Amino acid sequence: MGTQLPGSRAGTAFLKKDWHKFRAGGLRALLDVNTGSLYSIDEITWDLLDVYDGTNQEEALSALSTRYDVSDVEEAIAELEELRRTGRFARPDPVGLSYIPPEPDHVKALCLLVTNDCNLRCRYCFAKGGRIDRSKMSPEVARRSLDFLFAGLGKRSRCEVDFFGGEPLLVFDVVKDAILYGEEKARAAGKTIKFTLTTNGILLNDEIVRLLLDHRVSVILSMDGRPGVHDEMRVFPGGGGTYQAVLAKYKRYVLGEPEFGSDGQKRPASDTGSPLRFNDYWVRGTFTRQSLDFASDVEHLVNLGFDKISMEPVIAGEEAPYAIRQEDLERLRREYEKLFAFYVRSARTGRRFSFYHFIVPSDGGPCVYKRLTGCGAGVEYFAVAPSGDLYPCHRFAGHGEFKMGDVFSGIDPGKGEALRRRFAGTHVYSKDVCASCWARFYCGGGCHASAYEFNGDISIPYALGCELMKMRLEYALLAEMALAQSDAKIS
């Protein structure tokens, strides 16, 4: 019993923060945090990990001897130790508290808030549907924003620009001019520029879609799912639901279905012989406390024919009746499990679709150095308000405390650069709760804006957001495992 098993490192315990086990749908998974390696484990190994820490073999054997044969437990210990010996399990953190963030020295992406105005009055909108501020960005500000981006790009060969609002198609002339100007700048500099546009879909028409397609613009299309769910939140200024209006647009421009005029005649699906149909798109929904059964909304969107879907939790203070609360987490776990089963079942029956939050790195694990500071907000990614003022991201826009400069004079050398260093220094190792979290290399420390909105401090993560992130990440990894094991039965 006291014999040291092969591959073990006597006297060294593996740290709980360096591995994580989880299960659902009849699958049991073990994640090695620092390499991203994912293993399917049996029941013995699952129970063993509750008591074995790499040093207490006799204690573990005693604890499990009433449920399993001793030889089977010894074999499970040996397998864990072999994985540990070869650096594939409980591998020590390669960076740790010695991490020093690099000095911010480039800009890689911008979010252009081309207007705060909107043609809808969605009840959960952070911009209040333009009711507070209807300002619009001028073409000059948009062009100066692109000048700022290319001036800060440095040696990077690629950059990205998101058109956001409000509803950016309300100022389509500004969007069009910025796309053409940005492409001209990119050609002159020998760079590549990628554009993304988020829209509620109402204003899409053949002219707009043709331009977006010709310039390879990715589109994020808002739609919350089932008619009643969508129409509860996403409404016209008069209060009427927008489901049917949005669906008609998406049927034409995403699903390629014909449109019929008032005379009953079919409208052609193309104006130049090439399809007026997006393929670089995501249909993005928002679920709230009033639609916690969001798996049904994803299923509804799939049944309509959409194959690239994202469904996000609403961000709202607890005073809002639709805000998600701590007591909703168990219900949401059941929904993610339901979605996981539907996702796997669909893929196995030839109806594969992409769910944004079930996409995880497939290159052997997370790149630690790229995952320590999250999205790069305030460091290499900035939002530009209609006025040209610079902020760390669109959710900080209008907060004077976080104004970093403007696109005419650049980042303010005093306050702006101090904020930039502050955001760069707010990474997973600077937050105690993140440094010991198994999901730290996937979420990058959480959303700075949510941390500020809920805790008044970008260095204190939004706890409910963390729980949701970990929940959906578990099901993403389990889905990856289930699809790799075609014979795995999903309950």
Secondary structure, DSSP 8 states (H G I E B T S, - for coil): -----TT--TT----GGGEEEEEETTEEEEEETTTTEEEE--HHHHHHTTT--SS-HHHHHHHHTTTS-HHHHHHHHHHHHHHHHTTSSS---SSGGG----------EEEEE-BS--S---TT-TTGGGTS---B--HHHHHHHHHHHHHH-TT-SEEEEEEESS-GGGGHHHHHHHHHHHHHHHHHHT-EEEEEEEE-STT--HHHHHHHHHTT-EEEEE--SSHHHHHHHSB-TTS-B-HHHHHHHHHHHTS---EE-TTS-EE-S-SSSS----SSEEEEEEE-GGG--HHHHHHHHHHHT--EEEEEE----TTSTT---GGGHHHHHHHHHHHHHHHHHHHHTT---EEGGG----SSS--GGGSSSTT-BTTTEEEE-TTSEEESSGGGTT-GGG--EETTTEE-TTHHHHHHHHHHT-SGGGSHHHHT-TTHHHHTT--HHHHHHHHS-TTS--HHHHHHHHHHHHHHHHHHHHHHSTT----
